[in-house]
Amino acid sequence: MFAAGFAACFHGALSLVARQAALDPAGISVETTVAFGRSPQDGGYVLHLDLVVDWPGVAPGVATALMRRADALCPYARMAWHGTPTTITPAS
């Protein structure tokens, strides 16, 4: 459920910045994977999040810049900055 919430939230933030950049967000899809791991610092359990964004017809450089903006807006991503490792990559 956390992965679904994160994906939906990031999709909404990315759609917003896409519209602000005069791009059509209709083709955006976000796939999120959540995994449990161990912290190298203390051995405790941590979450690792991977977001893969597929946005057909948008250049990877443009998509990456807008994903960074969306990352700053998305409440889930902002929460992740405080201890949950997160990667966000465009689909190949």
HELIX and SHEET records of a PDB file:
HELIX    1   1 PHE A    2  GLN A   20  1                                  19    
HELIX    2   2 PRO A   60  LEU A   73  1                                  14    
HELIX    3   3 PRO A   75  ALA A   80  1                                   6    
SHEET    1   A 3 SER A  29  ARG A  38  0                                        
SHEET    2   A 3 TYR A  45  ASP A  54 -1                                        
SHEET    3   A 3 THR A  86  PRO A  90  1                                        
END                                                                             
